[in-house]
């Protein structure tokens, strides 16, 4: 439970001030996201990990004939 709360609160503690100051300026968001090598490293790592997760979910879900896989079909 604690990790769930931290996983929600910590990222949003950084994102909400950005939204308050700049609004939903996606151009600026991506400029700042890839502003340095280390931030680009984390961004790419997260994006690639997410893509791998969704491919695995769709592949294994179909292979195992998971019930309720329809919930995730939008992304597959």
N, C-alpha and C positions, 0 to 999 in steps of 0.2 A: 504494500500500500504506500509506504514511504517513497519507494522508487517511482511509483506512478505519479505521485504528487510532485516530486522533484523533476521528473521527466516532462511534466506539463509546465510547472512554474518557472524553472530556470530559463528555458528558451524564450518564453513569452516575456520574462522580465527584461529581455534585450530587444524583443521585437516591438512591444507596445510603445516604448519611448520613440522608436523610429517612426511608427505610424502616427503618433501624436505630432511629431516635429515635421514630417515630410508627407504624410498621407500615404496612399497606396501608389507611390511612385516606383513602378517596376524597373524603369531604366536605372534610377539611382540605386535601387535595391541590388540589382545584379552588378552594377559598377562597384559597389562597396563589398559585395559578396566575393568578388574576384579581384579585390584591390591589392592583395599581397599573395605571395606564394603559399603562406601557411593557411590563409583563409580559403584560397582556391583548393588547396589540398583537402581540407575538411569538407568543402562543398562537393567536390568531385567524388570523394569517398562516400559521402552520404547518398548522392544521386546514383552512383553505380551500385551500391549495396541495396538501395530501394528497387532498382530495376531487376537485379538478380533475385530479390525476394519475390517480386510479383511473377516473374517467369517461373520460379520454383513452385509458387502457390498454384498457379494455373496448371502447370505440368503435372505435379503430384496429385493435385485435387482431381484432375480428369483421370489420371491413371488409377487412383484408388477409388474412383466413383464416390467421392465424398458427398454426403447429403448436405444440403444448404450451400453448395458451391455457387449457386445462382446469386448469392449475396455479393460475391466477388466478380461475377461475370462481366460487370461493367468495365473492369480494368483489364480483363483477359482478352 
